[in-house]
Amino acid sequence: MQIVAYYRVSTQRQARSGLGIEAQREAVERLARERGARIVATYTETESGKSDDNRPELHKALNRARVTGATLVIAKLDRLSRSVAFLGQLQENGTKFIAADMPDANDLTVSIMAAIARQERQAISRRTKEALAAAKRRGTKLGNPNGAAALRKARKGNRASIAAIKARADAHAEDLRPTMAALAEEGITSLGAVADALNERGMLTPRGARWHKSSVRNLMERLDA
């Protein structure tokens, strides 16, 4: 098991004094020892804002975890994010992460959050149906004015799935853009050499496999598009 460690303190004063960081590092290193894991990268954030977008080190850590297939580990769940939407996005993107203070409850915690969000969506759907029924009783004309055209369009729904797969592959390519630029600066440009370099660094393809010339070619085409 490979670990990407993420530490965060909330003020410059804490960063200078080391308060909080040592306790977080100890918790993550203890988890690594218990699971026989190896810490392959460490990212430390000092921030005072509440937005996840204002955490460059967090996004670097997530990028490293995604492209290597490593597990992101934080000392406490609130060190990562208190945003339900953000945590849900991590789960949907397949980013593996563990909170050292409750390693076995992590997946359950996110699942509970997702269940709450799902319940709210169901409540919204129910209220929408009730509102439509009330409108129908008042004589309001309902339905899609495009009729059969809308149904024909719906049959093309598989295009949305294809588009989603392409979007994920494009996003993965963007995650790897800095690495590809670094390899180019080192003079590593041939398909075979790039594939070897990516595999040596533990980088994975969008499907989680090892790199070959063909997959490197596809990656380059996406980055050039």
N, C-alpha and C positions, 0 to 999 in steps of 0.2 A: 504494500500500500504506500502510495506517495502522497505527501501532504504539502499543501501551500498554506502557510501560516499568515494570518492577518491580525494585526494588533492596531488598536485605535485609542487615542486619548483625546480629550475634548478641548484642552487649552494649551497654549504655549508654555505656561507655567508647569503643567504636568509633564510636558515633553522634556523640558530642561531638567526637571528633578528626577524623571524616571518613574514617578509615582504612577502606579497602575500598569505600566508596561511590564515590569518584572513579574507581577502577579499573573498577568495574561500569558507571558512567555512560559512561566512555570507550569501553568495549567495545560497549555498546548503540548509542551515537551513531555509532560507526564502521560498525556493521552497517547502520544507517539510511542513512548516506551511500552505502555500497556498493550498496544496493538502491534508492536513490532514494525512500526511504520517509519518512513524516512522523510524528513522535512527537506524538500527540494528547493523551496524558495520562501522568503519572508518579506512581508510588506508592512510598513508601519505608517499609520496615518495620524496627523495632528490636525484637527479641524474643530470649528466651533459652530458650523451651520447644521441645520437639521435635514437638509436635502441630500438624498443619495447621489444626486448629480454633482455635488461638490466634493466628492471623495475620489480623487484621481488614483490614489493607491489601491482603493477597493476595486476599482475597475481594472487596474493592472493585475491584481490578484485573481479576479474572476477570469480575465483573459488567459492567464497562465494556467489556471485550473482547467478551463475549457479545452485549450489546445493540447494539453498533455494528458488529459483524463485523470488528473490528480483530484484529491478531495480538499476542498477549502475548509480550514479549521479555524474557529475563533474561540476565545475563552468563554464568552457568554453570548447568548443569542442577541442581546441588545447591543453588543459591540458591532454586529453586522448591520442590522436594520430593525427598526420597529414598524416599518411599513408592511402591512399585509400584502399589498399589491406587489411590492418588490420581492418579498419572499416567495409569493406565488409564481412570479416570473422566473425566479431561479429554478423552481421545481419544474415548471413547464419546459424550460430550456435544457433540462437534464443536468444542471450544474449540481454536483455532489458537494454537500457541505455538512459539517458537524459542529455543534456547540459543545465544548469540552465539559461544561458544567452539567449537561444532560445529554450525553451522546446517544443513548438508546431511545430517547423521547423525541429526537429531532424530527424524524419523518412524521411521527404522530402529531407533533405540534403544528407542522405545516398542513397536514391533512385536516386537522380541526379548523384551522384558519380557512382553508379552501371550502370546507363544509359550510362554514358560516356565510362565506361569500355566495356559495351556491344557493343556500336557503334564501338569501336576500334576492337573488335573481329570480327564484321561484315566486317569491312574494310579489315582485314587480310584474312578473308574467300574469299572476292571478289578478292583480289590480288592473292590468291592461285589458284582460278578457272581460272583467266586470264592467269596465268603462265602455268597451265596444258593445256589450250586450245592452247597456243602458242607452247608448246612442241609437242602436237598432230599434229599441222600443219607441224612441222619440221620432222614428221615421227617417233617420239619417241614412243615406245610401252608402253601403259598405262594399268592399271588394276592390280588386285591382282593375282599373279602367283598361289596361292593356290585354286583359283576358288571356286567350290562348298563347299569345306572344310571351307572356310572363312565364307560363308553364314550360314552353320550349326553352326559354332561357335557364330555367331551373334544372333542366336535364343536363346542362353543361357544367354542373357543379364540380365534376372531377377536375375541371380546369383550376378551380380554387386550390385543390389539393396539390396539383403540380406546381402552382405558383408558390404555395407555402414551402414545398421542398426546395424550390429554387431560392427562395428568400433565405432559408436557413443556410444553404450552401454559400450564398453571397455574403452573409454575415460572418460565417466561419472564415471565408477568404479575407475579409477585412480584418478579422482578429489576427491573421497571419501576416498581414501586410508589413508590419514593422520587422518581423523576422526575415521575410523575403528580402527586404531592403538591406538588412544587415548582411545577409549572405551575399548579395550582389556586391556590396562594398568589399567583401573578402575575396571576390573573384570567383565565387561559387555560383555558376550560372547554368551549367548543362543540366538536363533533366535528371540524369542518373546521380550526379553529384548533389543536386538539391534534395533529391529523394533520400539519399544516404544521410545528409546533414539533418534533415527534419526528423528522420527516424532516430538518429543519435541523440537529438535533443528531446526525444519523447513526444514530439508533436504527432497528432492524429489527424486522419482525414475526416471529413464531415460525417462519415459512417463509422468512425471510431476504429479504422483499420490502419495498417502501415502504408507508407507512401511507396508508389512505383512511378515509373516514368509517365505513364498515362494519367495518373491522378495529379502529378505535378503539372503536366501540360494543361489539364482542366483548370487547375488553380491559377496558373499564369493567365489563361484566357479570361477568367473571371476578373482578375485584377486589372487587366488591360481594357476590359469592356467599359 
